[in-house]
Amino acid sequence: MQGRLSLTLLLDHPPANLWEQVQLLTGVSANSDWGLDWGELPVLNFDGRLTVMVGDDGAVQRALDLLLTLMADHDGSLSTDFGVALTQTAGQLVLDGDPDVFWTPGLRELVAKRRHFTLATLNQSEPTSAPSDGGAFQPRLESMDHSIISHDLKETLCEFSPIAQPTAFVEEFQRRTGMRLDPEQMGADATGLLKYLQENTNYIDSWPPLSPALVIGGRPQLHNQPPWLYLMDHQHGGYHMAYRNLSGAVLRLQDHPRVSRFVLSGFEAMEEDPDWRTLRKHYPMLEDMTGTHDQDSFTPEQLDRLHQFIAQDLKLPRFKSGLEALVECEACDPWEWFAGWKMVGPCETYYTAEVHAQLRRLFGGELRVFFLWGNCD
């Protein structure tokens, strides 16, 4: 079982001494709602709803055993990140009949040792189609006021003065963001600098419905660039956040005629508040790349698996490296791969020879291809 899992018991009429039963069975402190740690986080309790967060298969078994004991003959349900796992009405226990989602043979055997149960479908089939934009996609030009760029700018201002220490200020800001400001354009405060950045870039965040998308570019470029060149900051990297600032041409997968709804829905299921049930049922190859806990890079096997998933519809350069929700492709000539692709931009914009030449002039030998999607956090 990949990642962290939550099991939630909800009783129709919870007994008044439910929490006392938890304390008796687990040994948690009598004056605390916290204390039982099975992998990731302890048990939480409120209003008759009891949730156990677990981090490995052994913890899942212990949590399930605890919750079945607490359920006893009370009507209610047990839910997981994959949906409703079981229900009980008038003492009749029903387990979800989809064995490849939550109920592994070992977990079913654990229940069978305690109680008689029947099987039934407790969750409706998950959709495998991505929502439509309802028309041509037009990116919103976002304000930088609450962006990570604004945060990095304020942190840099706390350390260096752009007037008294212009060189140190520029170098520190570039270290944080990858963006090199012109010292001659420096203002004295964050407001003036943000205004300068806003006026000289097409800034958008890379949140859906923009993603999943390809970015052909690299380090942030400033100073009145073409209308199809966007500056983005992208959050990725699991529970310990990482951020990457990129400039480039943006090609949404959804705008390509060969990309199927099945592939798009896989990335939709990985995004904020991941749909774990859909991932496990339809996209098991993506499950361990979702909700990562640290800034560990994807393994070569994970990168190959992600590449093979997309290759059902599209040929892309091989993936070189990446963290959750953002990967970098191996060095390639983007024109050989993406000539004629539709791009994000004003009106109908395509990856033409002119666009490619402009990108070559802007990024030179550092021109790269990135693939990103919406981070789950």
BELJOKA-V422873 format. One record per residue. N is the residue number from 1. RES is the residue in one small letter. SS is DSSP state (A for helix, B for strand, O for the rest). OMEGA is omega as a letter, one per 30 degrees, with the letter a starting at -180 (NA if undefined). Layout:
N;RES;SS;OMEGA
N;RES;SS;OMEGA
//
This chain:
1;m;O;a
2;q;O;l
3;g;O;a
4;r;O;a
5;l;B;l
6;s;B;l
7;l;B;a
8;t;B;l
9;l;B;l
10;l;B;a
11;l;B;l
12;d;O;l
13;h;O;a
14;p;O;l
15;p;O;a
16;a;O;a
17;n;O;a
18;l;A;a
19;w;A;l
20;e;A;l
21;q;A;l
22;v;A;a
23;q;A;a
24;l;A;a
25;l;A;a
26;t;A;a
27;g;O;l
28;v;O;a
29;s;O;a
30;a;O;a
31;n;O;a
32;s;O;l
33;d;O;a
34;w;O;l
35;g;O;a
36;l;O;a
37;d;B;l
38;w;O;l
39;g;B;a
40;e;O;a
41;l;O;a
42;p;B;l
43;v;O;l
44;l;B;l
45;n;B;l
46;f;B;l
47;d;O;l
48;g;O;l
49;r;B;a
50;l;B;a
51;t;B;l
52;v;B;l
53;m;B;a
54;v;B;a
55;g;O;l
56;d;O;a
57;d;A;l
58;g;A;l
59;a;A;l
60;v;A;l
61;q;A;l
62;r;A;l
63;a;A;l
64;l;A;l
65;d;A;l
66;l;A;a
67;l;A;l
68;l;A;l
69;t;A;a
70;l;A;a
71;m;A;l
72;a;O;a
73;d;O;a
74;h;O;l
75;d;O;l
76;g;B;a
77;s;B;l
78;l;B;a
79;s;B;l
80;t;B;l
81;d;O;a
82;f;O;a
83;g;B;l
84;v;B;a
85;a;B;l
86;l;B;l
87;t;B;l
88;q;B;l
89;t;B;a
90;a;O;l
91;g;O;a
92;q;B;a
93;l;B;l
94;v;B;l
95;l;B;l
96;d;B;a
97;g;O;a
98;d;O;a
99;p;O;a
100;d;O;a
101;v;O;a
102;f;O;a
103;w;O;l
104;t;O;l
105;p;A;a
106;g;A;l
107;l;A;l
108;r;A;l
109;e;A;l
110;l;A;l
111;v;A;a
112;a;A;l
113;k;A;a
114;r;A;a
115;r;O;l
116;h;O;l
117;f;B;l
118;t;B;a
119;l;B;l
120;a;B;l
121;t;O;a
122;l;O;a
123;n;O;l
124;q;O;l
125;s;O;a
126;e;O;l
127;p;O;l
128;t;O;l
129;s;O;a
130;a;O;l
131;p;O;l
132;s;O;l
133;d;O;a
134;g;O;l
135;g;O;a
136;a;O;a
137;f;O;l
138;q;O;a
139;p;O;l
140;r;O;l
141;l;O;a
142;e;O;l
143;s;O;l
144;m;O;a
145;d;O;a
146;h;O;a
147;s;O;l
148;i;A;l
149;i;A;l
150;s;A;l
151;h;A;a
152;d;A;l
153;l;A;a
154;k;A;l
155;e;A;l
156;t;A;l
157;l;A;l
158;c;A;a
159;e;A;a
160;f;O;l
161;s;O;l
162;p;O;l
163;i;O;a
164;a;O;a
165;q;O;a
166;p;A;a
167;t;A;l
168;a;A;l
169;f;A;a
170;v;A;a
171;e;A;a
172;e;A;l
173;f;A;l
174;q;A;l
175;r;A;a
176;r;A;a
177;t;A;a
178;g;O;a
179;m;O;l
180;r;O;l
181;l;O;l
182;d;O;a
183;p;A;a
184;e;A;l
185;q;A;a
186;m;O;l
187;g;O;a
188;a;O;a
189;d;O;a
190;a;A;a
191;t;A;a
192;g;A;l
193;l;A;l
194;l;A;l
195;k;A;l
196;y;A;l
197;l;A;a
198;q;A;a
199;e;A;a
200;n;A;l
201;t;O;l
202;n;B;a
203;y;B;l
204;i;O;l
205;d;O;a
206;s;O;a
207;w;O;l
208;p;O;g
209;p;O;l
210;l;O;a
211;s;O;g
212;p;O;a
213;a;B;l
214;l;B;l
215;v;B;l
216;i;B;a
217;g;B;a
218;g;B;a
219;r;O;a
220;p;O;l
221;q;O;a
222;l;O;l
223;h;O;l
224;n;O;a
225;q;O;a
226;p;O;a
227;p;O;l
228;w;O;l
229;l;O;a
230;y;B;l
231;l;B;a
232;m;B;l
233;d;B;a
234;h;B;l
235;q;B;l
236;h;B;l
237;g;O;l
238;g;O;a
239;y;O;l
240;h;O;a
241;m;O;l
242;a;B;a
243;y;B;l
244;r;B;l
245;n;B;a
246;l;B;l
247;s;B;l
248;g;B;l
249;a;B;a
250;v;B;l
251;l;B;l
252;r;B;l
253;l;A;a
254;q;A;a
255;d;A;a
256;h;O;a
257;p;O;a
258;r;O;a
259;v;O;a
260;s;O;l
261;r;A;a
262;f;A;l
263;v;A;l
264;l;A;a
265;s;A;l
266;g;A;l
267;f;A;l
268;e;A;a
269;a;A;a
270;m;A;a
271;e;O;a
272;e;O;a
273;d;O;a
274;p;O;l
275;d;O;a
276;w;A;a
277;r;A;l
278;t;A;l
279;l;A;a
280;r;A;a
281;k;A;a
282;h;A;a
283;y;O;a
284;p;A;l
285;m;A;a
286;l;A;a
287;e;A;a
288;d;O;l
289;m;O;a
290;t;O;l
291;g;O;a
292;t;O;a
293;h;O;a
294;d;O;l
295;q;O;l
296;d;O;l
297;s;O;l
298;f;O;l
299;t;O;l
300;p;A;l
301;e;A;l
302;q;A;l
303;l;A;l
304;d;A;a
305;r;A;l
306;l;A;l
307;h;A;l
308;q;A;l
309;f;A;a
310;i;A;a
311;a;O;l
312;q;O;a
313;d;O;a
314;l;O;l
315;k;O;l
316;l;O;l
317;p;O;l
318;r;O;l
319;f;B;a
320;k;B;a
321;s;B;l
322;g;B;l
323;l;B;a
324;e;O;l
325;a;O;l
326;l;B;l
327;v;B;l
328;e;B;l
329;c;B;l
330;e;O;l
331;a;O;a
332;c;O;l
333;d;O;a
334;p;A;a
335;w;A;a
336;e;A;a
337;w;A;a
338;f;A;l
339;a;O;l
340;g;O;l
341;w;O;l
342;k;B;a
343;m;B;l
344;v;O;l
345;g;O;a
346;p;O;l
347;c;O;a
348;e;O;a
349;t;B;a
350;y;B;l
351;y;O;a
352;t;O;l
353;a;A;l
354;e;A;l
355;v;A;a
356;h;A;l
357;a;A;l
358;q;A;l
359;l;A;l
360;r;A;l
361;r;A;a
362;l;A;a
363;f;A;l
364;g;A;a
365;g;A;l
366;e;A;l
367;l;O;a
368;r;B;l
369;v;B;l
370;f;B;l
371;f;B;a
372;l;B;l
373;w;O;a
374;g;O;l
375;n;O;a
376;c;O;a
377;d;O;NA
//
